[in-house]
Amino acid sequence: MDKSKMANDAFFDKLPRLASILEKDSVKLFLNLFENDRVGLAWGFVITPQTFNQMIVQNALRCAKVALEGKAPELDGYRANPNYMNQSGYFPLHQAAEMFSTDMIKLLFHYGALANLRTVGPEVIEGLLPLHVAVQNACLHKFLEDNLLPDKENRDYVYRLIQLLCLPEMKIFLDTTRLIAERTDDLLAELWIYIKDGKLAETAVLLLAAQKKIRTGSSFKANGNSVTDGDGFFIISKLCADDILALDSEISQKKAGNKRLKAEKKLKRMSWVLVNAINEAGEALDSYIRAHPEVTSAMQVSHVHVLERVSSILKNHGVFPTGECINTGNLCPYEQQLSRSSNGELPVKDDVHGTVEKAARKKRPKGWELEYTRRSFFPYWKSVLSQLQDMSPMIKLQTIQETEENWNRSVAERSSPISNNNLGLLGRIPQLTSNQQSRRLFGTTASIVLKLLKHA
């Protein structure tokens, strides 16, 4: 049998045990496992990318730090490399971006992770930077998918987009983007690609999160010409204005295709409006966003109050939102469509979300808050890293209370919480198109399984 296949199989044989250790983020247990049975966890003199990737998936910061340092005697000289590509064609920083773990991203940068490595291979969209993963996955946030207007060619879409991005539940998504953008080369070029493609949501995320770097003064080549005047907002605003004038000229000269050109012009104008709105109000909005609590369970302010404050900031900077107000009743996590009172506060009774938060605060495993926020608002099966794979949801997204109840029943029916023959939630994974895809799901599911079992 091929040695690499043997090592790969050995890793997945160890995965339930490894996942249990990483869920506790126990350095002692990890080093003990590695010292006594490293087959599948190491190759050559390197901790395998899939082993390190699992640490990132489970946000096991202490274990990841030890693996990156490689100084523990039990490791016998083995260490993790923050710039080694895994079997799926992406790098540790891509995975950390998908997990929205700012602590893990900081750790990776500290040990030399490069922000300009791109994905490659048949299992992933090629050419993706970690920045693309952060930005494009942020745009999958449930609040954006549920509440953005269908027509992108009007100002109401732009103003609503800005308001939604300033909600506390968006904070970890913007924080992730900001961290990675600080280390990404040619940031304006990446921003301009989003604008040229008419991707307003991605443009807004990058403008709002990375505005400090964008303002510092940048240059890049557009249409073959080097543009170096002023800060990045000035450059991008000028490029948008130039494109609008060029489209005006083209429309006046052509009779055929004017409908398409007019639509393109409207969309480019909205990009210009967006750039200038964030240029004017962005710093004040950024200060307000950074003041939000890190996790949703710590939130005390109603959505109505936040939206009113954001509108006030915009108006104070000459940006006047129009259109209907956002219905705060639609600002709910997956499968937790909670009714809200008229002032946007969660009801006191029958509050499943709040009940689970209180339960979680009593005995919350490390990393639970980050995972809770991610699972509540991010459709991980749609992640940009998974778009070439048949990634339907591993499980139906239920309320966390329902999921825990299911696990309580499951544990009661089995003598062992996790059996090699029947892994509970794992049994609900749909048939996938390849071994590699199923194994990636296996690793992700293992971390969810262990978190839930801890509450059983």
C-alpha positions as a Markdown table, in Angstrom:
| # | Residue | x | y | z |
|---|---|---|---|---|
| 1 | Met | 0.0 | 0.0 | 0.0 |
| 2 | Asp | 1.2 | 3.5 | -0.8 |
| 3 | Lys | 2.9 | 5.1 | 2.3 |
| 4 | Ser | 1.1 | 8.4 | 2.0 |
| 5 | Lys | -2.3 | 6.6 | 1.8 |
| 6 | Met | -1.4 | 4.5 | 4.9 |
| 7 | Ala | -0.5 | 7.7 | 6.8 |
| 8 | Asn | -3.7 | 9.3 | 5.6 |
| 9 | Asp | -5.8 | 6.4 | 6.7 |
| 10 | Ala | -4.0 | 6.4 | 10.0 |
| 11 | Phe | -4.9 | 10.0 | 10.6 |
| 12 | Phe | -8.6 | 9.4 | 10.1 |
| 13 | Asp | -8.4 | 6.4 | 12.4 |
| 14 | Lys | -7.0 | 8.7 | 15.1 |
| 15 | Leu | -9.3 | 11.6 | 14.3 |
| 16 | Pro | -12.0 | 10.9 | 16.9 |
| 17 | Arg | -9.3 | 10.7 | 19.6 |
| 18 | Leu | -7.5 | 13.8 | 18.3 |
| 19 | Ala | -10.7 | 15.8 | 18.0 |
| 20 | Ser | -11.5 | 15.0 | 21.6 |
| 21 | Ile | -8.1 | 16.2 | 22.7 |
| 22 | Leu | -8.4 | 19.4 | 20.6 |
| 23 | Glu | -11.8 | 20.1 | 21.9 |
| 24 | Lys | -10.2 | 20.4 | 25.4 |
| 25 | Asp | -7.2 | 22.1 | 23.8 |
| 26 | Ser | -5.0 | 20.0 | 26.0 |
| 27 | Val | -1.4 | 20.4 | 25.2 |
| 28 | Lys | -0.5 | 17.6 | 27.6 |
| 29 | Leu | -2.9 | 15.1 | 26.0 |
| 30 | Phe | -1.8 | 16.1 | 22.5 |
| 31 | Leu | 1.9 | 15.7 | 23.2 |
| 32 | Asn | 1.2 | 12.3 | 24.9 |
| 33 | Leu | -0.7 | 11.1 | 21.8 |
| 34 | Phe | 2.1 | 12.4 | 19.5 |
| 35 | Glu | 4.9 | 10.9 | 21.5 |
| 36 | Asn | 3.4 | 7.4 | 21.8 |
| 37 | Asp | 1.7 | 7.1 | 18.3 |
| 38 | Arg | 2.6 | 9.7 | 15.8 |
| 39 | Val | 1.7 | 7.6 | 12.7 |
| 40 | Gly | -0.8 | 9.7 | 10.7 |
| 41 | Leu | 0.0 | 12.9 | 12.6 |
| 42 | Ala | 3.5 | 13.4 | 11.2 |
| 43 | Trp | 5.3 | 12.9 | 7.9 |
| 44 | Gly | 9.0 | 13.4 | 7.3 |
| 45 | Phe | 9.8 | 15.9 | 10.1 |
| 46 | Val | 6.6 | 17.9 | 9.8 |
| 47 | Ile | 3.3 | 17.7 | 11.6 |
| 48 | Thr | 1.0 | 16.9 | 8.7 |
| 49 | Pro | -1.1 | 19.8 | 7.3 |
| 50 | Gln | -4.3 | 17.8 | 7.9 |
| 51 | Thr | -3.4 | 17.4 | 11.6 |
| 52 | Phe | -2.7 | 21.1 | 11.9 |
| 53 | Asn | -5.8 | 22.0 | 9.9 |
| 54 | Gln | -7.9 | 20.1 | 12.5 |
| 55 | Met | -6.4 | 22.3 | 15.2 |
| 56 | Ile | -7.5 | 25.3 | 13.3 |
| 57 | Val | -11.0 | 23.9 | 12.7 |
| 58 | Gln | -11.4 | 23.4 | 16.4 |
| 59 | Asn | -9.7 | 26.6 | 17.3 |
| 60 | Ala | -7.3 | 24.7 | 19.6 |
| 61 | Leu | -5.0 | 27.7 | 20.1 |
| 62 | Arg | -2.7 | 26.2 | 22.8 |
| 63 | Cys | -2.1 | 23.0 | 20.8 |
| 64 | Ala | -1.6 | 25.0 | 17.6 |
| 65 | Lys | 1.0 | 27.2 | 19.3 |
| 66 | Val | 3.0 | 24.2 | 20.6 |
| 67 | Ala | 2.8 | 22.6 | 17.1 |
| 68 | Leu | 4.1 | 25.8 | 15.4 |
| 69 | Glu | 6.9 | 26.2 | 18.0 |
| 70 | Gly | 8.0 | 22.6 | 17.7 |
| 71 | Lys | 10.2 | 22.9 | 20.8 |
| 72 | Ala | 8.4 | 20.4 | 23.1 |
| 73 | Pro | 10.6 | 17.3 | 23.7 |
| 74 | Glu | 7.7 | 15.0 | 22.9 |
| 75 | Leu | 7.6 | 16.4 | 19.4 |
| 76 | Asp | 11.1 | 15.1 | 18.7 |
| 77 | Gly | 11.8 | 18.0 | 16.3 |
| 78 | Tyr | 8.5 | 17.8 | 14.4 |
| 79 | Arg | 6.6 | 21.1 | 13.9 |
| 80 | Ala | 3.7 | 22.5 | 11.9 |
| 81 | Asn | 4.5 | 24.8 | 9.0 |
| 82 | Pro | 2.0 | 27.7 | 8.7 |
| 83 | Asn | 2.6 | 27.8 | 4.9 |
| 84 | Tyr | 2.1 | 24.2 | 3.9 |
| 85 | Met | -0.8 | 23.5 | 1.7 |
| 86 | Asn | -3.3 | 20.7 | 2.7 |
| 87 | Gln | -4.7 | 18.0 | 0.5 |
| 88 | Ser | -7.7 | 20.2 | -0.4 |
| 89 | Gly | -5.5 | 22.9 | -2.0 |
| 90 | Tyr | -5.6 | 25.6 | 0.6 |
| 91 | Phe | -3.4 | 26.9 | 3.5 |
| 92 | Pro | -3.8 | 27.3 | 7.2 |
| 93 | Leu | -4.7 | 31.0 | 6.9 |
| 94 | His | -7.5 | 30.1 | 4.5 |
| 95 | Gln | -8.9 | 27.7 | 7.1 |
| 96 | Ala | -8.6 | 30.2 | 9.9 |
| 97 | Ala | -10.4 | 32.8 | 7.8 |
| 98 | Glu | -13.2 | 30.3 | 7.2 |
| 99 | Met | -13.5 | 29.8 | 11.0 |
| 100 | Phe | -13.5 | 33.6 | 11.6 |
| 101 | Ser | -10.9 | 33.0 | 14.4 |
| 102 | Thr | -9.0 | 36.2 | 14.9 |
| 103 | Asp | -6.9 | 34.7 | 17.7 |
| 104 | Met | -5.8 | 31.8 | 15.4 |
| 105 | Ile | -5.1 | 34.3 | 12.6 |
| 106 | Lys | -2.9 | 36.4 | 14.9 |
| 107 | Leu | -1.1 | 33.2 | 16.0 |
| 108 | Leu | -0.4 | 32.1 | 12.4 |
| 109 | Phe | 0.9 | 35.6 | 11.5 |
| 110 | His | 3.2 | 35.5 | 14.5 |
| 111 | Tyr | 4.8 | 32.3 | 13.2 |
| 112 | Gly | 5.2 | 33.6 | 9.7 |
| 113 | Ala | 2.0 | 32.7 | 7.8 |
| 114 | Leu | 1.8 | 34.4 | 4.5 |
| 115 | Ala | -1.4 | 36.3 | 3.5 |
| 116 | Asn | -0.6 | 36.2 | -0.2 |
| 117 | Leu | -0.7 | 32.4 | -0.9 |
| 118 | Arg | -3.5 | 31.3 | -3.2 |
| 119 | Thr | -5.5 | 28.1 | -3.4 |
| 120 | Val | -4.6 | 25.6 | -6.1 |
| 121 | Gly | -5.9 | 22.2 | -7.2 |
| 122 | Pro | -9.1 | 20.5 | -8.4 |
| 123 | Glu | -10.9 | 20.4 | -5.0 |
| 124 | Val | -11.1 | 24.2 | -4.5 |
| 125 | Ile | -11.6 | 27.3 | -6.6 |
| 126 | Glu | -8.1 | 28.3 | -7.7 |
| 127 | Gly | -6.5 | 31.6 | -7.0 |
| 128 | Leu | -8.3 | 32.4 | -3.8 |
| 129 | Leu | -6.4 | 34.5 | -1.2 |
| 130 | Pro | -7.3 | 34.2 | 2.5 |
| 131 | Leu | -8.7 | 37.7 | 2.0 |
| 132 | His | -11.2 | 36.3 | -0.5 |
| 133 | Val | -12.3 | 33.6 | 1.9 |
| 134 | Ala | -12.9 | 36.2 | 4.7 |
| 135 | Val | -14.7 | 38.7 | 2.5 |
| 136 | Gln | -16.9 | 36.3 | 0.4 |
| 137 | Asn | -17.8 | 34.2 | 3.4 |
| 138 | Ala | -18.8 | 37.3 | 5.3 |
| 139 | Cys | -21.2 | 38.1 | 2.5 |
| 140 | Leu | -23.0 | 34.8 | 3.2 |
| 141 | His | -24.0 | 36.0 | 6.6 |
| 142 | Lys | -27.7 | 35.3 | 7.3 |
| 143 | Phe | -28.5 | 38.9 | 8.0 |
| 144 | Leu | -27.3 | 39.9 | 4.5 |
| 145 | Glu | -29.0 | 37.1 | 2.7 |
| 146 | Asp | -32.3 | 37.7 | 4.5 |
| 147 | Asn | -32.4 | 41.5 | 4.5 |
| 148 | Leu | -30.6 | 43.0 | 1.5 |
| 149 | Leu | -32.9 | 44.4 | -1.2 |
| 150 | Pro | -33.1 | 42.6 | -4.5 |
| 151 | Asp | -32.3 | 45.7 | -6.6 |
| 152 | Lys | -28.7 | 46.7 | -6.3 |
| 153 | Glu | -29.1 | 49.6 | -8.6 |
| 154 | Asn | -30.5 | 52.1 | -6.1 |
| 155 | Arg | -29.2 | 53.9 | -3.0 |
| 156 | Asp | -31.5 | 52.1 | -0.6 |
| 157 | Tyr | -29.5 | 48.9 | -1.2 |
| 158 | Val | -26.3 | 50.7 | -0.4 |
| 159 | Tyr | -27.5 | 52.3 | 2.8 |
| 160 | Arg | -29.2 | 49.1 | 4.0 |
| 161 | Leu | -26.0 | 47.2 | 3.3 |
| 162 | Ile | -23.9 | 49.6 | 5.4 |
| 163 | Gln | -26.5 | 49.4 | 8.3 |
| 164 | Leu | -26.5 | 45.6 | 8.3 |
| 165 | Leu | -22.7 | 45.4 | 8.4 |
| 166 | Cys | -22.6 | 47.5 | 11.5 |
| 167 | Leu | -24.7 | 45.1 | 13.6 |
| 168 | Pro | -22.9 | 43.3 | 16.4 |
| 169 | Glu | -23.4 | 39.9 | 14.8 |
| 170 | Met | -21.2 | 41.0 | 11.9 |
| 171 | Lys | -18.2 | 41.9 | 14.2 |
| 172 | Ile | -16.2 | 38.7 | 14.0 |
| 173 | Phe | -16.6 | 38.7 | 10.2 |
| 174 | Leu | -15.3 | 42.2 | 9.8 |
| 175 | Asp | -12.5 | 41.6 | 12.4 |
| 176 | Thr | -11.3 | 38.6 | 10.4 |
| 177 | Thr | -11.3 | 40.6 | 7.1 |
| 178 | Arg | -9.5 | 43.5 | 8.8 |
| 179 | Leu | -6.7 | 41.3 | 10.2 |
| 180 | Ile | -6.0 | 39.6 | 6.9 |
| 181 | Ala | -6.3 | 42.7 | 4.8 |
| 182 | Glu | -3.5 | 44.3 | 6.8 |
| 183 | Arg | -1.1 | 41.7 | 5.4 |
| 184 | Thr | -2.5 | 41.4 | 1.9 |
| 185 | Asp | -0.6 | 42.9 | -1.0 |
| 186 | Asp | -2.3 | 44.9 | -3.8 |
| 187 | Leu | -5.4 | 45.5 | -1.7 |
| 188 | Leu | -6.7 | 48.2 | -4.0 |
| 189 | Ala | -6.4 | 45.8 | -6.9 |
| 190 | Glu | -8.5 | 43.2 | -5.1 |
| 191 | Leu | -11.1 | 45.9 | -4.2 |
| 192 | Trp | -11.3 | 47.2 | -7.7 |
| 193 | Ile | -12.0 | 43.6 | -9.0 |
| 194 | Tyr | -15.0 | 43.4 | -6.7 |
| 195 | Ile | -16.2 | 46.8 | -8.0 |
| 196 | Lys | -15.7 | 45.9 | -11.7 |
| 197 | Asp | -17.6 | 42.7 | -11.1 |
| 198 | Gly | -20.5 | 44.6 | -9.5 |
| 199 | Lys | -20.1 | 42.9 | -6.1 |
| 200 | Leu | -21.4 | 45.6 | -3.8 |
| 201 | Ala | -21.6 | 43.5 | -0.7 |
| 202 | Glu | -18.0 | 42.3 | -1.0 |
| 203 | Thr | -16.9 | 45.9 | -1.8 |
| 204 | Ala | -18.6 | 47.2 | 1.3 |
| 205 | Val | -17.1 | 44.5 | 3.6 |
| 206 | Leu | -13.6 | 45.3 | 2.3 |
| 207 | Leu | -14.0 | 49.0 | 2.4 |
| 208 | Leu | -15.4 | 49.1 | 5.9 |
| 209 | Ala | -13.1 | 46.5 | 7.4 |
| 210 | Ala | -9.8 | 47.5 | 5.7 |
| 211 | Gln | -10.4 | 51.3 | 5.5 |
| 212 | Lys | -7.4 | 52.2 | 7.6 |
| 213 | Lys | -5.0 | 50.5 | 5.2 |
| 214 | Ile | -6.9 | 51.8 | 2.2 |
| 215 | Arg | -6.6 | 55.4 | 3.5 |
| 216 | Thr | -2.8 | 55.2 | 4.0 |
| 217 | Gly | -2.0 | 55.9 | 0.4 |
| 218 | Ser | -1.9 | 53.2 | -2.3 |
| 219 | Ser | -1.1 | 52.7 | -5.9 |
| 220 | Phe | -1.9 | 50.1 | -8.5 |
| 221 | Lys | -2.4 | 49.8 | -12.2 |
| 222 | Ala | -5.9 | 50.2 | -13.7 |
| 223 | Asn | -6.6 | 49.9 | -17.4 |
| 224 | Gly | -2.8 | 49.8 | -18.0 |
| 225 | Asn | -2.2 | 53.1 | -16.3 |
| 226 | Ser | -0.6 | 53.6 | -12.9 |
| 227 | Val | -2.8 | 55.5 | -10.5 |
| 228 | Thr | -0.9 | 57.0 | -7.5 |
| 229 | Asp | -2.8 | 60.2 | -6.5 |
| 230 | Gly | -4.1 | 60.5 | -2.9 |
| 231 | Asp | -5.3 | 57.8 | -0.6 |
| 232 | Gly | -7.1 | 54.6 | -1.7 |
| 233 | Phe | -10.6 | 56.1 | -1.4 |
| 234 | Phe | -9.7 | 58.9 | -3.7 |
| 235 | Ile | -8.2 | 56.5 | -6.2 |
| 236 | Ile | -11.1 | 54.2 | -6.2 |
| 237 | Ser | -13.7 | 57.0 | -6.3 |
| 238 | Lys | -11.9 | 58.6 | -9.3 |
| 239 | Leu | -11.8 | 55.2 | -11.1 |
| 240 | Cys | -15.6 | 54.8 | -10.6 |
| 241 | Ala | -16.2 | 58.3 | -11.8 |
| 242 | Asp | -14.1 | 57.7 | -14.9 |
| 243 | Asp | -15.9 | 54.5 | -15.7 |
| 244 | Ile | -19.3 | 56.3 | -15.3 |
| 245 | Leu | -18.2 | 58.9 | -17.8 |
| 246 | Ala | -16.9 | 56.3 | -20.2 |
| 247 | Leu | -20.2 | 54.4 | -20.0 |
| 248 | Asp | -22.1 | 57.7 | -20.6 |
| 249 | Ser | -20.0 | 58.2 | -23.8 |
| 250 | Glu | -20.6 | 54.7 | -24.9 |
| 251 | Ile | -24.3 | 54.9 | -24.3 |
| 252 | Ser | -24.6 | 58.1 | -26.4 |
| 253 | Gln | -22.7 | 56.5 | -29.3 |
| 254 | Lys | -24.6 | 53.2 | -29.4 |
| 255 | Lys | -28.2 | 52.4 | -30.0 |
| 256 | Ala | -28.0 | 48.6 | -29.5 |
| 257 | Gly | -27.2 | 47.2 | -26.1 |
| 258 | Asn | -28.0 | 50.5 | -24.3 |
| 259 | Lys | -30.2 | 48.6 | -21.7 |
| 260 | Arg | -27.2 | 46.6 | -20.6 |
| 261 | Leu | -24.9 | 49.6 | -20.5 |
| 262 | Lys | -27.4 | 51.7 | -18.6 |
| 263 | Ala | -27.7 | 48.9 | -16.0 |
| 264 | Glu | -23.9 | 48.7 | -15.7 |
| 265 | Lys | -23.8 | 52.5 | -15.3 |
| 266 | Lys | -26.3 | 52.4 | -12.5 |
| 267 | Leu | -24.4 | 49.7 | -10.7 |
| 268 | Lys | -21.1 | 51.6 | -11.1 |
| 269 | Arg | -22.8 | 54.7 | -9.7 |
| 270 | Met | -23.9 | 52.7 | -6.6 |
| 271 | Ser | -20.3 | 51.6 | -6.2 |
| 272 | Trp | -19.3 | 55.2 | -6.3 |
| 273 | Val | -22.0 | 56.1 | -3.7 |
| 274 | Leu | -20.8 | 53.3 | -1.5 |
| 275 | Val | -17.1 | 54.3 | -1.7 |
| 276 | Asn | -17.9 | 57.9 | -0.9 |
| 277 | Ala | -20.3 | 57.0 | 2.0 |
| 278 | Ile | -17.7 | 54.9 | 3.7 |
| 279 | Asn | -15.0 | 57.5 | 3.0 |
| 280 | Glu | -17.1 | 60.1 | 4.8 |
| 281 | Ala | -18.6 | 58.1 | 7.7 |
| 282 | Gly | -16.3 | 55.0 | 7.8 |
| 283 | Glu | -14.0 | 56.0 | 10.6 |
| 284 | Ala | -16.9 | 56.8 | 12.9 |
| 285 | Leu | -18.7 | 53.6 | 11.9 |
| 286 | Asp | -15.5 | 51.6 | 12.5 |
| 287 | Ser | -15.1 | 53.0 | 16.0 |
| 288 | Tyr | -18.7 | 52.1 | 16.8 |
| 289 | Ile | -18.3 | 48.5 | 15.4 |
| 290 | Arg | -15.1 | 47.9 | 17.4 |
| 291 | Ala | -17.0 | 48.9 | 20.6 |
| 292 | His | -19.4 | 46.0 | 20.1 |
| 293 | Pro | -18.9 | 42.9 | 22.3 |
| 294 | Glu | -16.8 | 40.1 | 20.8 |
| 295 | Val | -19.6 | 37.5 | 20.8 |
| 296 | Thr | -23.4 | 37.4 | 20.5 |
| 297 | Ser | -24.0 | 36.0 | 23.9 |
| 298 | Ala | -22.6 | 39.1 | 25.5 |
| 299 | Met | -24.9 | 41.5 | 23.6 |
| 300 | Gln | -27.1 | 43.8 | 25.6 |
| 301 | Val | -28.1 | 46.4 | 23.0 |
| 302 | Ser | -31.2 | 46.0 | 20.8 |
| 303 | His | -31.0 | 45.9 | 17.0 |
| 304 | Val | -33.3 | 48.9 | 16.9 |
| 305 | His | -30.9 | 51.0 | 19.0 |
| 306 | Val | -27.9 | 49.9 | 16.8 |
| 307 | Leu | -29.7 | 50.8 | 13.6 |
| 308 | Glu | -30.7 | 54.1 | 14.9 |
| 309 | Arg | -27.2 | 54.9 | 16.0 |
| 310 | Val | -25.7 | 53.9 | 12.6 |
| 311 | Ser | -28.3 | 56.1 | 10.8 |
| 312 | Ser | -27.3 | 59.0 | 13.1 |
| 313 | Ile | -23.6 | 58.5 | 12.3 |
| 314 | Leu | -24.3 | 58.4 | 8.6 |
| 315 | Lys | -26.5 | 61.6 | 8.8 |
| 316 | Asn | -23.8 | 63.4 | 10.8 |
| 317 | His | -21.4 | 62.8 | 8.0 |
| 318 | Gly | -23.7 | 63.9 | 5.2 |
| 319 | Val | -25.0 | 60.5 | 4.3 |
| 320 | Phe | -28.8 | 60.3 | 4.5 |
| 321 | Pro | -30.4 | 56.8 | 4.4 |
| 322 | Thr | -33.6 | 56.5 | 2.5 |
| 323 | Gly | -36.2 | 53.9 | 2.1 |
| 324 | Glu | -38.0 | 51.6 | 4.6 |
| 325 | Cys | -36.4 | 50.7 | 7.9 |
| 326 | Ile | -35.0 | 47.2 | 8.4 |
| 327 | Asn | -37.5 | 44.8 | 10.0 |
| 328 | Thr | -35.6 | 43.7 | 13.1 |
| 329 | Gly | -37.9 | 40.6 | 13.3 |
| 330 | Asn | -35.9 | 39.3 | 10.3 |
| 331 | Leu | -32.6 | 39.6 | 12.1 |
| 332 | Cys | -32.5 | 36.1 | 13.5 |
| 333 | Pro | -30.1 | 33.2 | 13.5 |
| 334 | Tyr | -30.7 | 29.9 | 11.6 |
| 335 | Glu | -33.7 | 28.0 | 12.7 |
| 336 | Gln | -34.2 | 30.4 | 15.6 |
| 337 | Gln | -36.8 | 32.8 | 14.1 |
| 338 | Leu | -37.6 | 34.6 | 17.4 |
| 339 | Ser | -40.3 | 37.1 | 17.7 |
| 340 | Arg | -39.2 | 40.5 | 18.9 |
| 341 | Ser | -41.1 | 43.2 | 20.6 |
| 342 | Ser | -41.6 | 46.5 | 18.9 |
| 343 | Asn | -38.4 | 48.0 | 20.4 |
| 344 | Gly | -36.3 | 45.1 | 19.0 |
| 345 | Glu | -35.6 | 43.4 | 22.4 |
| 346 | Leu | -35.8 | 39.7 | 22.7 |
| 347 | Pro | -38.9 | 38.5 | 24.6 |
| 348 | Val | -38.4 | 37.4 | 28.2 |
| 349 | Lys | -40.5 | 34.2 | 27.9 |
| 350 | Asp | -40.1 | 31.4 | 25.5 |
| 351 | Asp | -36.7 | 32.7 | 24.5 |
| 352 | Val | -34.9 | 29.6 | 23.3 |
| 353 | His | -31.9 | 31.5 | 22.1 |
| 354 | Gly | -31.5 | 33.3 | 25.4 |
| 355 | Thr | -32.1 | 30.0 | 27.4 |
| 356 | Val | -29.3 | 28.3 | 25.5 |
| 357 | Glu | -27.0 | 31.3 | 26.0 |
| 358 | Lys | -27.6 | 31.1 | 29.8 |
| 359 | Ala | -27.0 | 27.4 | 29.8 |
| 360 | Ala | -23.8 | 27.8 | 27.8 |
| 361 | Arg | -22.5 | 30.5 | 30.2 |
| 362 | Lys | -22.8 | 28.0 | 33.1 |
| 363 | Lys | -20.5 | 25.4 | 31.5 |
| 364 | Arg | -19.1 | 26.6 | 28.2 |
| 365 | Pro | -16.1 | 24.8 | 26.6 |
| 366 | Lys | -13.3 | 26.8 | 25.2 |
| 367 | Gly | -14.1 | 28.4 | 21.8 |
| 368 | Trp | -17.9 | 27.7 | 22.3 |
| 369 | Glu | -18.9 | 31.4 | 21.8 |
| 370 | Leu | -17.0 | 31.7 | 18.5 |
| 371 | Glu | -18.5 | 28.5 | 17.3 |
| 372 | Tyr | -21.9 | 29.5 | 18.5 |
| 373 | Thr | -21.8 | 32.7 | 16.5 |
| 374 | Arg | -20.4 | 31.0 | 13.4 |
| 375 | Arg | -23.0 | 28.3 | 13.4 |
| 376 | Ser | -25.8 | 30.7 | 14.1 |
| 377 | Phe | -25.2 | 33.1 | 11.1 |
| 378 | Phe | -22.8 | 31.4 | 8.7 |
| 379 | Pro | -23.9 | 28.7 | 6.2 |
| 380 | Tyr | -20.6 | 26.8 | 6.3 |
| 381 | Trp | -21.7 | 24.4 | 3.5 |
| 382 | Lys | -21.7 | 27.4 | 1.1 |
| 383 | Ser | -18.2 | 28.5 | 2.0 |
| 384 | Val | -16.1 | 29.6 | -0.8 |
| 385 | Leu | -13.6 | 26.9 | 0.1 |
| 386 | Ser | -16.3 | 24.3 | -0.6 |
| 387 | Gln | -18.0 | 25.5 | -3.7 |
| 388 | Leu | -16.4 | 22.8 | -5.9 |
| 389 | Gln | -17.5 | 20.1 | -3.5 |
| 390 | Asp | -20.9 | 18.6 | -2.9 |
| 391 | Met | -21.2 | 20.3 | 0.4 |
| 392 | Ser | -24.8 | 20.1 | 1.6 |
| 393 | Pro | -25.4 | 20.7 | 5.3 |
| 394 | Met | -24.1 | 17.8 | 7.4 |
| 395 | Ile | -27.1 | 18.2 | 9.6 |
| 396 | Lys | -30.3 | 20.2 | 9.5 |
| 397 | Leu | -29.6 | 23.5 | 11.3 |
| 398 | Gln | -31.8 | 23.2 | 14.3 |
| 399 | Thr | -31.9 | 25.3 | 17.4 |
| 400 | Ile | -29.0 | 24.5 | 19.7 |
| 401 | Gln | -31.5 | 23.3 | 22.3 |
| 402 | Glu | -33.0 | 20.8 | 19.8 |
| 403 | Thr | -29.6 | 19.6 | 18.8 |
| 404 | Glu | -28.6 | 19.0 | 22.4 |
| 405 | Glu | -31.8 | 17.1 | 23.1 |
| 406 | Asn | -31.1 | 14.9 | 20.1 |
| 407 | Trp | -27.7 | 14.2 | 21.5 |
| 408 | Asn | -29.0 | 13.4 | 24.9 |
| 409 | Arg | -31.2 | 10.8 | 23.4 |
| 410 | Ser | -28.4 | 9.5 | 21.2 |
| 411 | Val | -26.0 | 9.2 | 24.2 |
| 412 | Ala | -28.6 | 7.4 | 26.3 |
| 413 | Glu | -29.1 | 4.8 | 23.6 |
| 414 | Arg | -25.4 | 4.0 | 23.3 |
| 415 | Ser | -22.9 | 2.7 | 25.9 |
| 416 | Ser | -20.2 | 4.9 | 24.3 |
| 417 | Pro | -20.6 | 8.6 | 23.3 |
| 418 | Ile | -18.8 | 8.0 | 20.0 |
| 419 | Ser | -18.7 | 4.6 | 18.3 |
| 420 | Asn | -16.6 | 3.7 | 15.3 |
| 421 | Asn | -19.6 | 2.0 | 13.8 |
| 422 | Asn | -22.2 | 4.7 | 14.5 |
| 423 | Leu | -21.1 | 8.3 | 14.9 |
| 424 | Gly | -24.6 | 9.8 | 15.4 |
| 425 | Leu | -24.6 | 13.1 | 13.5 |
| 426 | Leu | -22.0 | 11.6 | 11.1 |
| 427 | Gly | -24.6 | 9.2 | 9.9 |
| 428 | Arg | -26.6 | 12.0 | 8.6 |
| 429 | Ile | -23.9 | 13.1 | 6.2 |
| 430 | Pro | -25.2 | 12.8 | 2.6 |
| 431 | Gln | -23.3 | 10.6 | 0.1 |
| 432 | Leu | -20.4 | 12.7 | -1.2 |
| 433 | Thr | -18.7 | 12.6 | -4.5 |
| 434 | Ser | -15.2 | 11.7 | -3.2 |
| 435 | Asn | -13.3 | 10.3 | -0.3 |
| 436 | Gln | -11.6 | 13.6 | 0.3 |
| 437 | Gln | -14.8 | 15.5 | 0.6 |
| 438 | Ser | -16.3 | 13.0 | 3.1 |
| 439 | Arg | -13.1 | 13.2 | 5.2 |
| 440 | Arg | -13.1 | 17.0 | 5.3 |
| 441 | Leu | -16.7 | 16.8 | 6.5 |
| 442 | Phe | -15.7 | 14.1 | 9.0 |
| 443 | Gly | -13.1 | 16.4 | 10.6 |
| 444 | Thr | -15.5 | 19.3 | 10.9 |
| 445 | Thr | -18.3 | 17.2 | 12.2 |
| 446 | Ala | -16.1 | 15.6 | 14.8 |
| 447 | Ser | -15.5 | 19.0 | 16.4 |
| 448 | Ile | -19.2 | 19.8 | 16.5 |
| 449 | Val | -20.0 | 16.3 | 17.9 |
| 450 | Leu | -17.6 | 16.7 | 20.8 |
| 451 | Lys | -18.8 | 20.2 | 21.6 |
| 452 | Leu | -22.4 | 19.0 | 21.8 |
| 453 | Leu | -21.5 | 15.9 | 23.8 |
| 454 | Lys | -19.8 | 18.1 | 26.5 |
| 455 | His | -23.3 | 19.6 | 27.1 |
| 456 | Ala | -25.1 | 16.3 | 27.2 |
